[in-house]
Amino acid sequence: MLRKVLAHWLKRPWTFMFMVSGYVISILIISMSIGKIDSIIINMECNQFGRIGERSAVEIYSQSNNAFKYNPKEIIQYLGTSGEIDLLNTGKVDVSKGSSTKRVEIIPAYFDKKANWQPPLYKGEYITPEECKNGEKKVLIGTEVAEGVGINVNDVVSIMNEKYKVKGIIGQEYDWNNYNEIVYVPIKALSDEYIDSKIISKKDNIMDATLLYRVNDEKITEISKSLESKFDKNKFNIDRKKIYDTSIEYSHYLNETLKSKIPLILVSLINISTMSVFWVMSRRKELTVKKVMGAHDKYIKNSIRKDMLILALFSVLISIVLQEILFILVESKINKFDCTFKLNWVNASVSIIIAIIVGYISSIFPMNKTMEIIPADGIKVE
């Protein structure tokens, strides 16, 4: 079937190129128009440190009349069995590669199963739960840190006189968020002395740690009781701190984006529709000849549908490749104008669906009208 359709198109190379060009331009415009939605939601989740209802800022401190009797890592690892722990307020460190150095915020982390949310990954891979549990010397580096120091995936960097392998680069290249300027380290890959110095008071030997805890809010009370039972030699106070919450409604951002891009999207839809109508109308004589030769209407309609489907899919493939190339070449310039060539599942899926559906629907009316033509009259069509 595919061979027949392609052979059919190749008989009209200029028409084929004209149709594909129109489809590709329209698909690119639609993709660019809605491509910003995903970035907005990612940035909001990053700036709020995760999904609402699934992360909390928690302060854990032991009472001053009872000297702390545990290794702080034990407390954090125990909490990390329920959700990801990010240890906050641990200061800044120098990240070095060769002669280049940048001072950035360090976030020690612990989790022993896949987190319910992670910062966007720009390159490489996330640290796995197994690597985190084993305390392997692997890190995630923010995009701005990587750019400033000249770091790439699999490079080895120096942090506090220790060597760490860069497992991935997090954040977004053209959209700033809270994770663009940090270094993310498994807490077990850091020395006990360093962790103790950040959360244990030397003066009265009490623990005071602020954690970003990625776990369902409803489970915090239950986990707090379990913690006190497990580490009963110390009395802990656990306070939840308010994180600014703004409900992220995907449909809201979709509607707002579409409203501002409606003119461009309408032009694209009209263009796709016009191309489809043009294709059917240009073949009226050919189609009526087929009727004269005994072809059934159903067969002719199916052949047109196949042509339109192949055209749409071929155009989508070209537009995806072209969009990736444009993202590499001109994203830094076009992003300043609130547009993006970034390809994600949202704009890719919507563009594909729109191209196929609009192309198909637009071909129905002229196709049906063509089928109504009397064969003798249809052959006279120029």
N, C-alpha and C positions, 0 to 999 in steps of 0.2 A: 504493500500500500504506500509506504513512505517513498519508495523508489518512483512509483507512478506519479505521486504528487510533485516530487522534486523535478521529475522530467517535464511535467506539465508547466511548472513555474519557469524552468530554464528556457522554454520556448519563448518566453516574454521577459528577457533579462532586464530591460529598462523599466518595464512596469513593476517587476519584482523589486528592483532597487528603490524605485520611487515609493512603493508601498512600505517597504521595510524602513526606509528613512523616516517617513511620516510616523510610523508606529514607534520607532526608537525614540524620536524627539518627544513624542507625547508621553511615553512611559517614563523617560527621564524627568520631565517636568512634574509629573504626578509624584514620582519617588522623592524628588527634592522638596516638593510642597509639604509632604507629610513626614519627611525624614527627621525633622527637628523634635518630634513628639518623644521619641525614645530617649534622646539626649536630655530633654527637660526632666523626665521622670528619673533617669539615672542620677542626674545632678541633685535632685531633691532628696533622693534616698541617701546619697553620699553625704550631703550637708546635714542630714538628720541621723547619720550613722547607721542606717538600716531601715527596715520596714517598720512602720508604726505598729505597736502592739507586740513586737517581737524583739525589742531591745530596751534595756533600761540602764540608766546610770546608777550605780550602787556604790555606796561607801561602807566599807567594813572596818570596824575598829574594835580593838580589845579594850577592856576597862583598865584604867590607870592603876588600880590597886591590885592588879594581878599580872605579873610579868609574863610576857608572851613566851609560850613553851613549845611552839611548833616551828617547823621550817615553813616560811611563807609560801614556798612553791607547792607544798602539800595542800594548802588551803585552795590555792588557785587551780591546781590540777583536779581537786575534788569537784569544784564548781564547774570545771570544764567538761565534766562527763555529761552535764545536762545541756550545755550550749557553749558557744565560743566566748572566751574571755579576752578582752583587750585591757591591758594594764595602762591606765592613763597617768598623766602628770609625772612622767619619768624623765623629763628633760630632753636635752638635745645632745647628739653625738656627732663626731666627725666621720663622714663616709669618704673613703679615699680609694682612688685607683691611680696608680702611678704617682705623678706629681699633682694631680687634680684632687681637690678636697672641697667638700661642702658640708656645712653644719646643718643638720636637720633633726626634726623630732623623731624619736624612736618609740615604737609601740610594741612592747613584748606581748605575745598572744599565746593562748593555749586552747586547744580543742582536740577531742579524740574521736570525733565523727564529723561528717560533712556539715558545715555551718548552714543555717537557714538563709543567710545572705552574706555575700562577700563583695568587696569593692570591685568595680569594673576592671577586667584584665585587659591591658593594652597589648602585651606581648608575653610569650612564654606560657608558664603553667602556674597554678596555685600550689601552695605547699599542701601536701596531703596530710590527713590525720595521722598516718603512721610516721611520717617525717617529723611532725610536731611532737608526738608522744616520745619518739626516740631522741629528740633534741638535736636533730641534724643541723649542721651549720649552713642553713639555706635561708635566704631572705627574699622579700618582695620589696622593690624599690619604686617610689613614685616617679611619674614621667618627668617632672621638672628636675628631680634629683638626677635621674639617668641622663637627661640632656645636659645638665650643668657639669657633670663629672665625666661624661662620655662613657656611660655604662650601657652594656647590652646584655641580653639574656645569656647565661652561662659564664659571664665574666666573674672573676674573683675580686672581691672588694675587702678593704680593711676597715674594721669597726672596733674601736677600743683595743687595738693591737691584736685582734683575732681575725682570721681569714674566713670569709663567708662566700658561698656561691650564690649568684643571683638566679633564682628560680623563675622569676617573672617580673614584669613591670606593670604596675597598677595605675589607675587613673585614666584620664582622657587627654589625648594629645592637644586638642584644640579648645576643649571646654574645661575650665578650672573647677576642681572640687577639693574637698578636704584631704583626699588621698594622693594628691599630686606631689606633695612635698614631705613624705614620710618614708621611714624605713621600717618594715614589718618583720619582726624576728620571733621565732618560737622561744617561749620563755625558758625552756629547758636548755636552749643553746647559749644562754647567758649565765654568767657565774652567780653562785649563791651570794657572794659578797656584793655584787652590783644590785641584785634585787633587794637584798636586806637593806642596803643603804638608801633605797628609794621609799620603802614602806615600813621600816622598823625605826622607831625613835631611839637614838643612842642614849638620850637622857633618862627616859623612864622605861625603856624596853617594851613599848606597846606597838601594836600593829595598826596602821592607818593607811588603807589602800582605797583608791577610787578606781572602779572597774566599769567598763562598758560591757554589759552582759547581754549577749544575743540569745535570749530565751523568751518564751511566751510570758507576758506580764502576769498571767494568772498563776503561774507556777512559782513565782518568786517567794511567796510566803511559805509554801511547802518546802522549797529548797532551803530557806533560812532555818527552819526547824530541824531539817536533816543535818545541816552544817553544825549547829550547836550540839546536836546529839553525837555526831561523829567526833568532834574535837571538844570534848567536855572538860578539858583541863583549863580552858579559857572561856570566859563569858564574852560573847560577841554582841555588838550593836550593829545592826544592818539598816541603813537608811537609803531609801530610794530617792534619787534626785530627779527633778523635773527636766525632761528634754522637750524642747519646743516641738509641738506636734501640729502638722498641717496635713489634713487628709488629702491623699493623692488619688484623685479620681481620673482614671485613664480616659474615660469618655469625655470628661471636661476638657482635657488638653487636646483631645482629638477634635472636639467641636470648635474650640477656640482657634486651633491651627487651620482647620478647614475653612472657617469664616474668613480668615485673612488671605487665604490662598484660593478662594472660590473662583475668581476671574481666570487665573492660570489653569486651574483644573478644568473649568468649563471649556476653555479653548482647546485643551488637550483631548477632552471627550469628543468635542465636535470634530476635531481633526481625525481621530480614529474612526468616528462614524462616517465622515465624508470619504475616507479612504475605502472603507468597506463597501459603501454604496457605489463608488466609482468602479471598484473591481467587478461587482456583479453587473452593473450596467454596461461596462465595456465588453462583456462577454455575452450579451443578449443574442447576437447572431449565432455564435458558437453553440449556445445552449439550445436554441430552437432547432438548429440543424440536428443536434442529438435527438431531439424529440421526433423529427422527421425520420431519423434512422431507427426509431423504435425504442429509444431509452425511456424508461418510466420516470415520472416526476420524482418519485422517492429516490431513485438512483442519482438523478441530477442534483437534487437538494443535498444529498449526502456528500457528493463530490465537492460542492461548494463549501459545506461545513468543514470538510477535511482540509481544503485549501486555506480557509480562514484560521483554523486551529494551528496548522503548520506555520503559517505566516506569523501568528501571534507568539508562538513559542520560540521561533527563530529570532524574532525581534526582541523578546525578553532576554534571551541569551546574550545577544549583542549589547543590549542596554546595560546588563549587569557587568559585563566585561568593561564596557566604556565607563561606567560609573566608578568602578574600582580604579581605573587608570586616572580619571579626573580627580578622584579623592587624593591620590598620591601626588599629582602634579599641582593642583590649584586649591586644595581645601583650605590652606592657611589664608588665602586671599578671600575666598567666597564666604568663609565662616564669619567674617567681620560684618557681613550684610545679612546676618540671621538666616543664612541658607547653609545647606550641607550636602555634600556628595556621599556622606557616610551611608553605607548600605547595611540595613538590619532586617530582621525577619518581618517587621511591620511594613516598611515601605516596599520591600521586595514582594511580599505576599499580596498586599493591596494592589500594587501595580500590575502584577500578573493577572489577578482576578478581574480587574477593571478592563484590561486590554482584551482578554478573552470574551468576557460577557458583553461589553459594548460592541466589539467587533461582530460578534455573533448576532446580537439583537438588531444591529443596524443592517445586517445583510438579509434579514427575514423579509422585510417589506418589498424591496426591489426583486428579491428572489421569487416571491409569490406572484408579483405582478408579471414577471417574465414568464412564469409557468402558465399564465392566463392568455398569453399571446397565441393567436392562431398560427400554426407553423408556417403557412404560406406567407402571412404578413411578417412574421419574425425574420424570415430569410431576407426580406427586403431592407431590414434595419442596417443602417450604415454606422 
